[in-house]
Amino acid sequence: MINHLKNILFFYSSFSGKSGRIEFGIYFMIYSILQIIMINLYSRINLDNEEILNLFYVDLILLLQFIPMQAVTTRRLRDLNINTTLIIINFIPIISLIFKIYLAVAKPKPSLDHSDLYKR
């Protein structure tokens, strides 16, 4: 568990390597909580008074979560041996949620690399 938290803190913007289900699940949980906060702030925006700052906070949260979520999604796709160009699905609103849930629960496929058979 400590290794997963260390990976989250130090490799939040790294697109290389692989990410397991637990690490992706933690990112997805944080992402979901931030999305709820953003929706709440966005619903309270009032352009006539100081509530306009909520728009700034929404944009700030969006910027802070964008790169880490894209990075962990790319690493998770690599862990599942799926083509990483499917990261484009993250930009389709409803489908991206279903895609992230799939990535959180999917088990890695066995590698097609047969190099371990020749190590005898």
C-alpha distance (Angstrom), angle and dihedral (degrees) to the residues before:
residue distance angle dihedral
M1 . . .
I2 3.80 . .
N3 3.81 90.1 .
H4 3.80 90.5 54.9
L5 3.80 91.8 51.1
K6 3.79 90.5 46.8
N7 3.82 89.8 51.6
I8 3.80 90.0 50.5
L9 3.79 92.8 52.2
F10 3.79 99.1 42.5
F11 3.82 105.3 29.1
Y12 3.80 100.4 38.8
S13 3.80 92.4 123.7
S14 3.80 100.3 33.2
F15 3.79 115.7 116.0
S16 3.81 93.4 -172.6
G17 3.78 126.6 85.7
K18 3.78 130.0 26.4
S19 3.78 134.8 -68.2
G20 3.79 125.1 -150.8
R21 3.78 129.4 -142.8
I22 3.79 95.0 -94.6
E23 3.79 94.4 51.3
F24 3.80 92.1 45.7
G25 3.81 90.1 46.0
I26 3.80 91.6 54.7
Y27 3.80 90.8 49.4
F28 3.81 90.5 46.9
M29 3.80 91.7 50.1
I30 3.83 91.8 50.6
Y31 3.81 89.6 44.9
S32 3.82 91.3 51.8
I33 3.81 92.8 49.0
L34 3.80 90.6 49.7
Q35 3.81 90.4 48.7
I36 3.82 90.3 54.3
I37 3.81 90.4 49.3
M38 3.81 90.3 48.8
I39 3.80 92.7 50.7
N40 3.79 90.3 48.8
L41 3.81 92.7 49.6
Y42 3.79 92.3 44.3
S43 3.80 92.2 52.6
R44 3.81 90.3 55.6
I45 3.80 97.5 52.1
N46 3.77 112.5 128.8
L47 3.78 117.2 179.8
D48 3.82 93.3 -157.8
N49 3.80 99.9 65.3
E50 3.79 144.0 17.4
E51 3.80 91.9 -60.1
I52 3.80 85.4 88.1
L53 3.82 85.6 86.2
N54 3.79 87.6 73.1
L55 3.79 87.5 72.6
F56 3.80 88.9 57.2
Y57 3.82 91.1 49.5
V58 3.79 91.8 49.2
D59 3.80 90.9 51.8
L60 3.81 91.5 46.3
I61 3.81 92.5 51.9
L62 3.80 90.3 46.5
L63 3.80 91.4 52.9
L64 3.80 93.4 46.3
Q65 3.79 94.4 51.4
F66 3.80 100.5 39.6
I67 3.83 102.7 77.0
P68 3.84 96.8 39.2
M69 3.81 92.1 50.6
Q70 3.80 92.7 47.5
A71 3.81 90.5 47.6
V72 3.80 95.5 49.6
T73 3.81 91.0 44.8
T74 3.80 90.0 53.5
R75 3.81 91.3 48.4
R76 3.82 90.9 47.4
L77 3.81 91.6 51.1
R78 3.79 88.5 51.2
D79 3.84 90.0 50.2
L80 3.82 90.0 52.8
N81 3.83 91.9 47.7
I82 3.81 90.5 -119.3
N83 3.80 123.3 141.5
T84 3.82 108.0 -90.3
T85 3.79 92.9 -140.5
L86 3.80 86.2 80.9
I87 3.81 84.8 82.1
I88 3.81 83.4 94.0
I89 3.82 87.9 76.1
N90 3.83 87.3 72.5
F91 3.80 88.6 73.2
I92 3.83 95.3 58.7
P93 3.83 105.8 87.0
I94 3.84 108.2 -139.3
I95 3.79 97.5 21.4
S96 3.81 91.1 53.9
L97 3.81 90.9 62.0
I98 3.81 91.6 51.9
F99 3.81 89.5 45.2
K100 3.82 92.1 52.3
I101 3.80 91.7 48.7
Y102 3.81 88.8 51.4
L103 3.81 91.0 50.5
A104 3.80 90.4 49.7
V105 3.81 94.2 55.0
A106 3.82 103.6 30.0
K107 3.78 119.1 109.3
P108 3.82 118.2 -136.8
K109 3.76 116.2 -95.3
P110 3.79 116.5 -124.0
S111 3.75 112.5 -94.5
L112 3.79 118.2 -104.5
D113 3.79 89.2 -143.8
H114 3.80 107.5 113.9
S115 3.78 95.1 -172.6
D116 3.82 91.0 110.1
L117 3.82 89.6 63.3
Y118 3.80 90.7 63.0
K119 3.82 96.0 51.9
R120 3.81 95.2 85.1
